[in-house]
Amino acid sequence: TMHATAEEAIEETERMLGVYADFHEHDLAIPVIKGKKTPSDKFAGAEDTYAIEALMHDGKALQAGTSHFFGDGFARAFNIRYLSKENKLEYPFQTSWGTTTRMIGGIIMTHGDDNGLVLPPAVAPIQVVIIPVAAHKPGVVEKAEELKEALKGFRVKLDSSDQSPGWKFAQYEMKGVPLRLEIGPKDIEKNQCVLVRRDNREKIFVSLDELETRVPELLKAVHDGMYEKALARREQMTYAVTSFEEMKQVAEEKPGFIKAMWCGDQACEEKLKEV
């Protein structure tokens, strides 16, 4: 974006960093840390670079999004000017920001487990998969289709293929579907179904009369559970240190984030990068 003043451009730079942080936490269930890059680590040509950082399963950081304030340097370099309200040609102040397809990897590395993907409900291609149990018995598939129609406000898939229920359970766990709905003859008799959360495999028996209200509640619970799990992992893998030697020891022995004091001197930063 281009702006008339540096203040407007800085405001937009910081606003977009907030947009990315909000997207990661409220849609991807990935907790992030917002901050400003040091002068030696900022984008080439930028006056300031801001970033959000997320922690992956293995303790490595992922730069999950950046936002840059370029000042008027690029405008001057490429002779980009605009006619101001005072009818004068002026150089605008520029911003640049982005988050990319690396977030697909970020989702996998933050939430995935040994059984496959665990997808946040907001971005899951399939939010609810319906699995008929004993599908060969009268009325089961028909009831499953009825439930799919009742949940048409969500991204729902009904799998009435010939594969066994157990095979389907494993298949959709691997694909990371947030909620699995199981319906069989006994469930139909009791006017209920079984909902299984992908994040913690909790089974919940739900009355079919309450299904349309319970599904959004459980999808939110899945998101919240994923976020809290990732946040707890980050807190567990964040280490506070008070000396340079302690920092080196933690970096060698414990993957994760290190919280330390910094004088702001570039020489200290360069010394740390040499370690």
C-alpha positions in Angstrom: 0.0 0.0 0.0 1.0 3.6 -0.6 0.3 6.4 1.9 0.6 10.2 2.1 2.4 10.1 5.5 4.8 7.9 7.4 2.3 7.8 10.3 -0.4 6.3 8.1 1.9 3.8 6.6 3.2 2.7 10.0 -0.4 2.3 11.2 -1.2 0.1 8.3 2.0 -2.0 8.8 1.1 -2.7 12.4 -2.6 -3.2 11.6 -1.8 -6.0 9.1 0.5 -7.7 11.5 -2.5 -7.8 13.9 -4.7 -9.2 11.1 -2.2 -12.1 10.6 -1.9 -12.8 14.3 -5.7 -12.8 14.6 -6.0 -15.2 11.6 -3.4 -17.6 13.0 -4.9 -17.7 16.5 -8.6 -17.5 15.7 -8.7 -19.6 12.5 -5.6 -21.8 12.5 -5.5 -22.3 16.3 -1.8 -21.4 16.2 -0.5 -19.2 19.0 2.0 -16.6 17.8 4.4 -14.0 19.2 4.4 -10.5 17.6 7.5 -8.5 17.5 9.8 -6.2 15.5 12.9 -7.5 13.8 16.3 -6.1 14.7 17.9 -3.7 12.1 20.2 -6.5 10.8 17.4 -8.9 10.4 14.8 -6.7 8.7 13.8 -6.9 5.1 16.4 -5.3 2.8 15.3 -1.7 2.1 12.7 -1.6 4.9 12.8 0.9 7.7 11.1 -1.6 10.0 10.0 -5.2 9.7 7.5 -6.8 12.0 6.8 -10.6 12.3 4.8 -13.2 14.0 6.6 -16.4 15.2 5.0 -19.7 15.9 6.5 -22.8 17.6 6.4 -26.2 15.9 6.3 -29.6 17.4 10.1 -30.0 17.2 10.8 -26.8 19.0 11.7 -24.8 15.8 10.3 -21.4 15.2 8.3 -20.7 12.0 8.1 -17.1 10.8 4.4 -17.2 10.1 3.9 -13.7 8.6 5.7 -10.4 8.1 4.8 -6.8 7.7 7.2 -4.1 6.4 7.4 -0.3 6.6 9.4 0.9 3.7 9.3 4.6 4.3 9.6 6.5 1.0 12.9 4.8 -0.1 11.4 2.6 -2.9 9.2 5.5 -4.1 12.3 7.6 -4.5 14.3 4.8 -6.1 11.6 4.2 -8.7 10.4 7.8 -8.9 6.9 7.0 -7.7 5.1 10.2 -6.9 1.5 11.4 -6.4 -0.2 14.8 -6.5 -0.9 15.9 -3.0 -3.9 18.0 -1.7 -1.5 21.0 -2.0 -1.2 20.2 -5.7 2.5 19.2 -5.2 4.2 16.0 -6.4 5.2 14.0 -3.4 6.9 10.7 -2.7 4.4 8.3 -0.9 5.3 6.1 2.0 5.0 2.3 1.3 4.1 -0.9 3.2 4.4 -4.5 2.2 3.1 -7.6 4.1 2.3 -11.2 3.5 1.7 -14.7 4.8 2.0 -17.6 2.5 1.4 -21.3 1.7 4.0 -22.1 4.3 1.0 -22.0 6.7 0.0 -25.3 5.3 3.2 -26.7 6.7 2.7 -24.7 9.9 -0.7 -26.3 10.5 0.8 -29.8 10.0 3.8 -29.1 12.2 1.8 -27.5 15.0 -1.2 -29.8 15.2 -0.4 -33.1 13.5 0.1 -36.3 15.4 1.1 -39.9 14.8 -2.3 -40.6 13.2 -2.1 -37.8 10.6 -3.4 -34.4 10.2 -5.4 -32.5 12.8 -7.1 -29.6 11.0 -8.6 -26.5 12.5 -12.3 -26.4 11.9 -12.2 -22.9 10.3 -10.1 -24.2 7.4 -10.9 -27.9 7.2 -12.2 -28.9 3.8 -14.5 -31.4 5.6 -15.7 -30.2 9.0 -17.9 -33.2 9.8 -17.7 -36.7 8.2 -20.8 -39.0 8.6 -20.0 -42.7 8.9 -23.0 -45.1 8.7 -22.4 -48.2 10.9 -24.0 -51.4 9.7 -25.0 -49.5 6.6 -26.5 -52.6 5.0 -29.4 -52.6 7.5 -32.6 -50.8 6.6 -32.9 -47.1 7.2 -29.2 -46.5 8.2 -28.0 -44.8 5.1 -31.3 -42.9 4.7 -30.9 -41.5 8.3 -27.3 -40.6 7.5 -28.4 -38.7 4.4 -31.1 -37.0 6.5 -28.4 -35.8 9.0 -26.2 -34.6 6.2 -29.1 -32.4 5.0 -29.7 -31.1 8.5 -26.1 -30.0 8.7 -25.9 -28.4 5.3 -24.7 -25.2 6.9 -21.3 -26.9 7.5 -18.8 -28.7 5.2 -20.1 -32.2 5.6 -19.2 -35.5 3.8 -21.2 -38.7 4.0 -19.1 -41.8 3.3 -21.5 -44.6 2.4 -18.9 -46.5 0.5 -18.3 -50.3 1.0 -15.2 -49.9 3.2 -15.6 -51.0 6.8 -16.4 -48.4 9.5 -13.0 -49.0 11.1 -11.2 -48.3 7.8 -13.1 -45.1 7.4 -12.4 -44.0 11.0 -8.7 -44.3 10.4 -8.9 -42.7 6.9 -10.7 -39.5 8.1 -8.5 -39.3 11.2 -5.5 -39.3 8.9 -7.2 -36.5 6.9 -7.7 -34.5 10.1 -11.5 -34.1 9.9 -12.4 -32.2 13.1 -15.6 -34.2 13.9 -16.7 -37.7 13.0 -20.4 -38.6 13.3 -21.3 -42.2 13.7 -24.9 -43.5 13.2 -26.1 -47.0 13.4 -29.3 -49.0 14.0 -29.0 -48.8 17.8 -28.3 -45.1 17.6 -31.4 -44.6 15.5 -33.5 -46.5 18.1 -32.2 -44.2 20.8 -32.6 -41.1 18.6 -28.9 -40.3 19.0 -25.6 -40.3 17.3 -21.9 -40.5 18.4 -19.7 -37.5 17.7 -15.9 -38.0 18.0 -13.5 -35.1 18.3 -10.3 -35.4 16.2 -8.2 -33.3 18.6 -8.6 -35.6 21.7 -10.7 -38.5 20.4 -13.5 -37.8 23.0 -16.8 -39.5 22.2 -20.0 -37.6 22.8 -23.5 -39.1 22.6 -25.8 -36.4 21.1 -29.5 -36.4 20.7 -30.5 -36.0 17.1 -32.9 -33.3 18.2 -29.9 -31.3 19.5 -27.5 -32.0 16.7 -27.7 -28.7 14.8 -26.8 -26.8 18.0 -24.2 -29.3 19.3 -22.1 -29.5 16.2 -21.0 -25.8 16.2 -20.4 -26.0 19.9 -18.1 -29.0 19.4 -16.3 -27.5 16.4 -15.5 -24.5 18.6 -14.4 -26.9 21.4 -12.1 -28.6 18.9 -10.5 -25.2 17.9 -10.1 -24.2 21.5 -8.6 -27.6 22.5 -6.1 -27.3 19.6 -5.1 -23.8 20.5 -4.7 -24.6 24.2 -2.6 -27.6 23.5 -0.3 -25.7 21.2 -0.1 -22.8 23.7 0.8 -25.2 26.6 3.5 -26.8 24.4 5.0 -23.3 23.6 5.0 -22.3 27.3 6.6 -25.6 28.3 9.3 -25.1 25.6 10.0 -21.5 26.5 13.0 -21.0 28.8 13.9 -17.8 30.6 17.7 -17.2 31.0 19.7 -14.4 32.7 23.2 -14.9 31.3 24.9 -15.5 28.0 26.4 -18.8 29.2 23.0 -20.0 30.4 21.5 -19.1 27.0 24.2 -21.1 25.1 23.5 -24.1 27.4 19.8 -24.0 26.8 20.2 -23.6 23.1 22.4 -26.7 22.9 20.2 -28.9 25.1 16.6 -27.8 24.8 14.7 -27.0 21.5 12.2 -24.2 21.8 12.1 -20.4 22.5 14.6 -18.6 24.8 13.5 -15.5 26.6 16.4 -13.2 27.5 17.4 -9.6 28.1 19.1 -7.7 25.3 20.9 -4.4 25.5 19.9 -3.5 21.9 23.5 -3.3 20.8 24.2 -4.9 17.3 27.5 -6.2 18.5 25.8 -8.3 21.1 23.4 -9.6 18.5 26.3 -10.6 16.2 28.1 -12.3 19.1 25.0 -14.4 19.8 24.6 -15.4 16.1 28.2 -16.7 16.1 27.3 -19.3 18.8 
